[in-house]
């Protein structure tokens, strides 16, 4: 009996090996297991256990940011595309809390409301946009290149696909240093805009009606003139006005371009069919740091700036 059992075991093992065949051969009559990944899609492998986003979710890298609920807004999360620094986070909260009295007007460098060149209108429009229903997207673009002569030109990042579609508003946010009251004109701006700084000013805002020029050469060109017909601003004064200092980081704060897309529209199917493969979104682009910037987010992309100065003397 022990010999018979041993013989049966050897025969069963040999039969299993003969049935398996070579590793590269297909075994006829052996169905694929339903738990295995489905291949044959051009090199992509789709596994049923992977956490794919539900249908209708946007493909852009999104961060959900909650602003301070103590303001005028509803407190709904804001969906941000791009890197949101602490500077932008603080600016959005200040807009949401603003009551547009004298203190708020000074915070944003707004001239007298009776002035037709005032920046109050785009700020109110931004506040209403922030207080709207949830699910709205905000695209944040950071500065890539700046030239100072003959006039300041600011070139920004290119937005992600679909990020520069129909817009409700586009605003250029400046974090200024000390400077005089100025008027600003330039390609991409809707006429002349006025900025009235005071010692309480933390932000300056310019409405942009043709933002596509901001990420194409030469970028947004800003012509700054004193409001009270004073002497033209020097290059150093323009740098101080547009790039305010952050003493905590020993650096200057670069402007940001905020794009506010209109309500999203559902895509139309082709011939009654809509075939889309949605990949998992990349990691959220909200950078955080313990020291620099307002709030808890860190200054994200840095920009190499060349500031003119006195020539260096050569050592003998």
NORNOR-V50194 format. One record per pair of residues at least 24 apart in sequence whose C-alpha atoms are under 6 Angstrom apart, sorted by the first residue. I is the first residue (numbers start at 0). GAP is how many residues later the second one is. Records with the same first field share a line. If there is no record, write none. Layout:
I = GAP / GAP
//
This chain:
51 = 228
60 = 220 / 221 / 223
62 = 221
66 = 26
70 = 25 / 26
71 = 24 / 25
72 = 58
73 = 57
75 = 58
78 = 58
79 = 57 / 58 / 59
80 = 58
81 = 58 / 203
82 = 202 / 203
83 = 202
84 = 212 / 213 / 214 / 215
85 = 207 / 208 / 209 / 210 / 211 / 212
86 = 206 / 207
89 = 204
94 = 32
95 = 31
105 = 94 / 95
106 = 93 / 94 / 95
107 = 93 / 95 / 96
108 = 86 / 87 / 88 / 92 / 95
109 = 86
110 = 85
116 = 76 / 77
117 = 76
137 = 122
138 = 119 / 120
139 = 118
140 = 115 / 116
141 = 114
143 = 159
151 = 69 / 70
152 = 66 / 67 / 68
153 = 65 / 66
154 = 59 / 60 / 64
155 = 58 / 59
156 = 58
157 = 57
165 = 95 / 96
166 = 93 / 94 / 95
167 = 92 / 93 / 94
168 = 91
169 = 38 / 88 / 89
170 = 35 / 36 / 37 / 86 / 87
171 = 33 / 34 / 84 / 85
172 = 31 / 32 / 82 / 83
173 = 29 / 30 / 81
174 = 28 / 69
175 = 65 / 66 / 67 / 68
176 = 63 / 64 / 67
178 = 62
180 = 45 / 46
181 = 43 / 44 / 45
182 = 41 / 42 / 44
183 = 39 / 40
184 = 37 / 38
185 = 35 / 36 / 37
186 = 34
248 = 43
//
